[in-house]
Amino acid sequence: MALNTKPLLEGKNVFLTGGSRGIGKASVLELAKNGANIAFTYVSSEAGAKDTEAQIKEINPNAKVCYYKLDVKNSAQVNEVAQKAIADMGHIDVVVNNAGILRDGLIYNMTDEQWDEVIRTHLYGTFYVCRAFLDEFIANGFGKFVNISSICYVGSAGQANYSAAKAGIIGFSKALAKEYGMKNIYCNVIVPGYFKTELTDANASQMIVDEFVRLSMLQREGKREELGKSVVFLASELSDFVNGDVLYVTGGLDTIPPKNAKRNKKAAN
């Protein structure tokens, strides 16, 4: 038996939402390192998308790369971009739903707009994108969905909208796997713990970050590339007997600090 030197995703075409920054960008780069061609979306920063494209090309000059501006809350736009990506790439093998936002607030003070925007981005967006690519996967007789949830699905104070959306993604993904697994279509979920990104930097105080670290069994933040490698696993043949499942990439974090968390130095030692 020879050593396996073929890249895990050689010849595979991956579509990922929210690839211009954060864990989406890190995931795109890890996918590229493993031989994938990449189509990804961004919502506002074309400069960020161009930078992602440039970094993919540095990793693999032969990779095919396309990017599109997309608001995943808009179902018609999702359908249009999905068809364009299929046409541009030739076919799509893997779809990663990563696009996300935060609009935090306590339930009593949360506006309809805050609730709707987060639910529509995370939950509706995941539904719209999966639905848009189902015909492609059915026609090809194969396809893998990788949907990004969050440890906050267990309930995070000040993030009822985000928690509800991320919990919904898990239920939705399991339902999709049950409906289409017999057609060789996969749908799995990644639950990240605390990862330092532009989004978390803008929304988490150092006190909260410290508490996440303290509660983690590894006593540290996650590295973005570590999350990206979990996406590679679920996108590749390594996960060919994994469907309707939830992969926790949390460093052992299984709870969320309360909104007023204070670091307990004695416990940390």
GUVEXVO-215042 format. One record per residue (C-alpha): residue number from 1; x, y, z. Coordinates in nm, 4 decimals. Example, Ala and Ser with C-alpha at 12.3 -4.5 7.8 and 13.67 -1.06 7.14 Angstrom:
(r 1,(1.2300,-0.4500,0.7800))
(r 2,(1.3670,-0.1060,0.7140))
REM end
This chain:
(r 1,(0.0000,0.0000,0.0000))
(r 2,(0.1454,0.3366,-0.1084))
(r 3,(0.1490,0.6595,0.0867))
(r 4,(-0.1441,0.8871,0.0061))
(r 5,(0.0104,1.2051,-0.1334))
(r 6,(-0.2927,1.3310,-0.3244))
(r 7,(-0.4453,1.6503,-0.1759))
(r 8,(-0.7682,1.5713,0.0075))
(r 9,(-0.9786,1.8023,-0.2110))
(r 10,(-0.7985,1.7886,-0.5427))
(r 11,(-1.0456,1.8583,-0.8222))
(r 12,(-1.3251,1.9502,-0.5820))
(r 13,(-1.5182,2.2759,-0.6186))
(r 14,(-1.6282,2.4442,-0.2963))
(r 15,(-1.8774,2.7288,-0.2490))
(r 16,(-1.8490,2.9188,0.0815))
(r 17,(-2.0441,3.2169,0.2125))
(r 18,(-1.8651,3.4895,0.4054))
(r 19,(-1.5127,3.4255,0.2803))
(r 20,(-1.3632,3.7726,0.3002))
(r 21,(-1.2692,3.7645,0.6702))
(r 22,(-1.2611,3.5679,0.9943))
(r 23,(-1.3147,3.1937,1.0085))
(r 24,(-1.4644,3.2009,0.6590))
(r 25,(-1.1404,3.3331,0.5142))
(r 26,(-0.9349,3.0901,0.7213))
(r 27,(-1.1539,2.8044,0.5974))
(r 28,(-1.1133,2.9098,0.2356))
(r 29,(-0.7347,2.9125,0.2741))
(r 30,(-0.7290,2.5681,0.4369))
(r 31,(-0.9523,2.4335,0.1592))
(r 32,(-0.7122,2.5804,-0.0980))
(r 33,(-0.4130,2.4198,0.0767))
(r 34,(-0.5883,2.0880,0.0240))
(r 35,(-0.6346,2.1368,-0.3494))
(r 36,(-0.9890,2.2770,-0.3727))
(r 37,(-1.1124,2.5303,-0.6246))
(r 38,(-1.3009,2.8041,-0.4443))
(r 39,(-1.6109,3.0152,-0.5059))
(r 40,(-1.6895,3.2413,-0.2125))
(r 41,(-1.9069,3.5377,-0.1227))
(r 42,(-1.8740,3.8636,0.0641))
(r 43,(-2.1393,4.1087,0.1749))
(r 44,(-1.9615,4.4457,0.1859))
(r 45,(-1.5812,4.4381,0.1599))
(r 46,(-1.4699,4.3795,-0.1970))
(r 47,(-1.1181,4.4679,-0.0834))
(r 48,(-1.1350,4.1798,0.1645))
(r 49,(-1.2571,3.9474,-0.1107))
(r 50,(-0.9706,4.0504,-0.3383))
(r 51,(-0.7236,3.9862,-0.0573))
(r 52,(-0.8714,3.6394,-0.0015))
(r 53,(-0.8426,3.5674,-0.3735))
(r 54,(-0.4786,3.6803,-0.3748))
(r 55,(-0.3933,3.4602,-0.0783))
(r 56,(-0.5585,3.1578,-0.2418))
(r 57,(-0.3496,3.2160,-0.5534))
(r 58,(-0.0338,3.2372,-0.3425))
(r 59,(-0.1173,2.8964,-0.1959))
(r 60,(-0.2174,2.7373,-0.5259))
(r 61,(-0.1579,2.9386,-0.8456))
(r 62,(-0.3573,2.6792,-1.0410))
(r 63,(-0.6694,2.7045,-0.8271))
(r 64,(-0.9831,2.8404,-0.9876))
(r 65,(-1.1211,3.1229,-0.7755))
(r 66,(-1.4444,3.3205,-0.8106))
(r 67,(-1.6100,3.5566,-0.5663))
(r 68,(-1.9511,3.7231,-0.5552))
(r 69,(-2.1249,3.9944,-0.3569))
(r 70,(-2.4179,3.8344,-0.1758))
(r 71,(-2.6699,3.9154,0.0939))
(r 72,(-2.7794,3.5699,0.2112))
(r 73,(-3.1034,3.7185,0.3496))
(r 74,(-3.2214,3.7699,-0.0088))
(r 75,(-3.3472,3.4384,-0.1499))
(r 76,(-3.3627,3.5612,-0.5109))
(r 77,(-3.0047,3.6867,-0.4878))
(r 78,(-2.8939,3.3558,-0.3364))
(r 79,(-3.0513,3.1630,-0.6255))
(r 80,(-2.8870,3.3927,-0.8801))
(r 81,(-2.5408,3.3657,-0.7257))
(r 82,(-2.5712,2.9886,-0.6852))
(r 83,(-2.6476,2.9447,-1.0546))
(r 84,(-2.3643,3.1774,-1.1507))
(r 85,(-2.1191,2.9871,-0.9315))
(r 86,(-2.2270,2.6548,-1.0815))
(r 87,(-2.1817,2.7972,-1.4319))
(r 88,(-1.8454,2.9565,-1.3514))
(r 89,(-1.7003,2.6560,-1.1698))
(r 90,(-1.8580,2.3841,-1.3875))
(r 91,(-2.0104,2.2098,-1.0862))
(r 92,(-2.0129,2.2403,-0.7072))
(r 93,(-1.9205,1.9528,-0.4757))
(r 94,(-1.9264,2.1197,-0.1337))
(r 95,(-2.1206,2.4130,0.0117))
(r 96,(-2.0137,2.5810,0.3361))
(r 97,(-2.2624,2.8124,0.5091))
(r 98,(-2.0523,3.0498,0.7159))
(r 99,(-2.1903,3.4033,0.6660))
(r 100,(-2.2926,3.5631,0.9932))
(r 101,(-2.3525,3.8784,1.1951))
(r 102,(-2.4144,3.9827,1.5558))
(r 103,(-2.6801,4.2244,1.6807))
(r 104,(-2.6599,4.1735,2.0559))
(r 105,(-2.9034,4.2932,2.3187))
(r 106,(-3.1047,4.1701,2.6146))
(r 107,(-3.4427,4.0265,2.5182))
(r 108,(-3.6443,4.3053,2.6828))
(r 109,(-3.4556,4.5680,2.4820))
(r 110,(-3.4112,4.3740,2.1590))
(r 111,(-3.5807,4.5338,1.8601))
(r 112,(-3.7668,4.3493,1.5873))
(r 113,(-3.4914,4.4582,1.3490))
(r 114,(-3.2155,4.3086,1.5669))
(r 115,(-3.4050,3.9815,1.5942))
(r 116,(-3.4986,3.9613,1.2277))
(r 117,(-3.1577,4.0516,1.0870))
(r 118,(-2.9744,3.7825,1.2833))
(r 119,(-3.2364,3.5112,1.2269))
(r 120,(-3.2607,3.5909,0.8573))
(r 121,(-2.8838,3.6002,0.8077))
(r 122,(-2.7986,3.2795,0.9914))
(r 123,(-3.1066,3.0587,0.9700))
(r 124,(-3.2867,3.1820,0.6599))
(r 125,(-2.9526,3.2279,0.4852))
(r 126,(-2.8486,2.8695,0.5547))
(r 127,(-3.1854,2.7441,0.4315))
(r 128,(-3.1752,2.9600,0.1163))
(r 129,(-2.8232,2.8511,0.0230))
(r 130,(-2.8831,2.4805,0.0866))
(r 131,(-3.2064,2.4898,-0.1121))
(r 132,(-3.0349,2.6700,-0.3990))
(r 133,(-2.7729,2.3942,-0.4384))
(r 134,(-2.9911,2.0881,-0.3811))
(r 135,(-3.0756,2.0450,-0.7499))
(r 136,(-2.7033,2.0528,-0.8305))
(r 137,(-2.6232,1.7883,-0.5711))
(r 138,(-2.9151,1.5665,-0.6730))
(r 139,(-2.8172,1.5884,-1.0405))
(r 140,(-2.4561,1.5034,-0.9574))
(r 141,(-2.5532,1.2207,-0.7229))
(r 142,(-2.3312,1.3682,-0.4535))
(r 143,(-2.2794,1.6790,-0.2426))
(r 144,(-2.1710,1.7950,0.1002))
(r 145,(-2.3159,2.0791,0.3059))
(r 146,(-2.1101,2.2078,0.5983))
(r 147,(-2.3075,2.4492,0.8159))
(r 148,(-2.1434,2.6640,1.0825))
(r 149,(-2.3308,2.6899,1.4124))
(r 150,(-2.1846,2.8123,1.7449))
(r 151,(-2.1399,2.7003,2.1039))
(r 152,(-2.3880,2.9808,2.1730))
(r 153,(-2.6652,2.7470,2.0545))
(r 154,(-2.6874,2.6347,2.4169))
(r 155,(-2.8049,2.9873,2.5075))
(r 156,(-2.5967,3.3013,2.5465))
(r 157,(-2.7198,3.5945,2.7563))
(r 158,(-2.7569,3.9057,2.5434))
(r 159,(-2.7631,3.6938,2.2274))
(r 160,(-3.1071,3.5328,2.2216))
(r 161,(-3.1375,3.5998,1.8480))
(r 162,(-2.7956,3.4492,1.7706))
(r 163,(-2.8519,3.1526,2.0045))
(r 164,(-3.1891,3.0751,1.8466))
(r 165,(-3.0478,3.0964,1.4946))
(r 166,(-2.7489,2.8748,1.5715))
(r 167,(-2.9688,2.6159,1.7444))
(r 168,(-3.2001,2.6223,1.4447))
(r 169,(-2.9117,2.5483,1.2088))
(r 170,(-2.8461,2.2218,1.3928))
(r 171,(-3.2082,2.1052,1.3680))
(r 172,(-3.2335,2.2153,1.0049))
(r 173,(-2.9122,2.0336,0.9106))
(r 174,(-3.0210,1.7082,1.0708))
(r 175,(-3.3533,1.7285,0.8849))
(r 176,(-3.1781,1.7870,0.5526))
(r 177,(-2.9481,1.4880,0.6113))
(r 178,(-3.2481,1.2672,0.6860))
(r 179,(-3.4341,1.3853,0.3757))
(r 180,(-3.1466,1.3545,0.1270))
(r 181,(-2.8892,1.1185,0.2773))
(r 182,(-3.0149,0.8313,0.0635))
(r 183,(-2.9220,1.0412,-0.2420))
(r 184,(-2.5587,1.0588,-0.1235))
(r 185,(-2.6045,1.4140,0.0031))
(r 186,(-2.4396,1.5061,0.3314))
(r 187,(-2.5248,1.7813,0.5765))
(r 188,(-2.3113,1.8269,0.8857))
(r 189,(-2.2619,2.1042,1.1401))
(r 190,(-1.9556,2.2547,1.3021))
(r 191,(-1.9966,2.4095,1.6471))
(r 192,(-1.7030,2.6450,1.7046))
(r 193,(-1.5987,2.7586,2.0490))
(r 194,(-1.4257,3.0924,2.0986))
(r 195,(-1.2155,3.2055,1.8029))
(r 196,(-1.0576,3.5474,1.7765))
(r 197,(-1.2011,3.7195,1.4665))
(r 198,(-1.2982,4.0670,1.3545))
(r 199,(-1.6547,3.9908,1.4637))
(r 200,(-1.5622,3.8754,1.8138))
(r 201,(-1.3112,4.1585,1.8566))
(r 202,(-1.5898,4.4085,1.7932))
(r 203,(-1.8385,4.2434,2.0276))
(r 204,(-1.6563,4.0735,2.3171))
(r 205,(-1.4839,4.2525,2.6053))
(r 206,(-1.1482,4.1246,2.7299))
(r 207,(-1.3242,4.0112,3.0461))
(r 208,(-1.5536,3.7840,2.8445))
(r 209,(-1.2611,3.6570,2.6365))
(r 210,(-1.0711,3.5695,2.9545))
(r 211,(-1.3715,3.3782,3.0833))
(r 212,(-1.4041,3.1806,2.7601))
(r 213,(-1.0372,3.0875,2.7897))
(r 214,(-1.0760,2.9881,3.1558))
(r 215,(-1.3722,2.7619,3.0784))
(r 216,(-1.1934,2.5915,2.7891))
(r 217,(-1.0200,2.2650,2.8703))
(r 218,(-0.7237,2.3818,2.6609))
(r 219,(-0.7145,2.7210,2.8368))
(r 220,(-0.6763,2.9177,2.5147))
(r 221,(-0.8611,3.0677,2.2206))
(r 222,(-0.9063,2.8657,1.9044))
(r 223,(-0.6860,2.9386,1.6045))
(r 224,(-0.8769,3.0183,1.2872))
(r 225,(-0.6864,2.7609,1.0860))
(r 226,(-0.7949,2.4942,1.3352))
(r 227,(-1.1559,2.5687,1.2485))
(r 228,(-1.0619,2.5658,0.8793))
(r 229,(-0.9153,2.2186,0.9128))
(r 230,(-1.2437,2.0900,1.0543))
(r 231,(-1.4176,2.2287,0.7441))
(r 232,(-1.1654,2.0391,0.5292))
(r 233,(-1.2440,1.7190,0.7203))
(r 234,(-1.6197,1.7470,0.6614))
(r 235,(-1.5671,1.8503,0.2981))
(r 236,(-1.3361,1.5583,0.2196))
(r 237,(-1.3695,1.1830,0.1822))
(r 238,(-1.2403,1.1448,0.5378))
(r 239,(-1.5968,1.2125,0.6537))
(r 240,(-1.7772,0.9853,0.4079))
(r 241,(-1.9564,0.8005,0.6892))
(r 242,(-2.0484,1.1176,0.8768))
(r 243,(-2.3927,1.2625,0.8064))
(r 244,(-2.6421,1.4606,1.0106))
(r 245,(-2.3765,1.5005,1.2774))
(r 246,(-2.2366,1.7852,1.4856))
(r 247,(-1.8605,1.8366,1.5154))
(r 248,(-1.7567,2.0366,1.8209))
(r 249,(-1.4421,2.2441,1.7682))
(r 250,(-1.4413,2.4165,2.1047))
(r 251,(-1.1217,2.3233,2.2876))
(r 252,(-1.3461,2.1562,2.5427))
(r 253,(-1.5649,2.4617,2.5999))
(r 254,(-1.9168,2.3401,2.6756))
(r 255,(-2.0784,2.6403,2.8401))
(r 256,(-2.1122,3.0145,2.7855))
(r 257,(-1.9957,3.2732,3.0400))
(r 258,(-2.2770,3.4878,3.1802))
(r 259,(-2.2944,3.8392,3.0386))
(r 260,(-2.1474,3.9854,3.3596))
(r 261,(-1.8739,3.7204,3.3894))
(r 262,(-1.5735,3.8089,3.5983))
(r 263,(-1.2523,3.6124,3.5817))
(r 264,(-1.2027,3.3872,3.8829))
(r 265,(-0.8254,3.3899,3.9225))
(r 266,(-0.8276,3.1233,4.1925))
(r 267,(-1.0292,2.8845,3.9738))
(r 268,(-0.8059,2.9585,3.6746))
(r 269,(-0.5050,2.8426,3.8765))
REM end
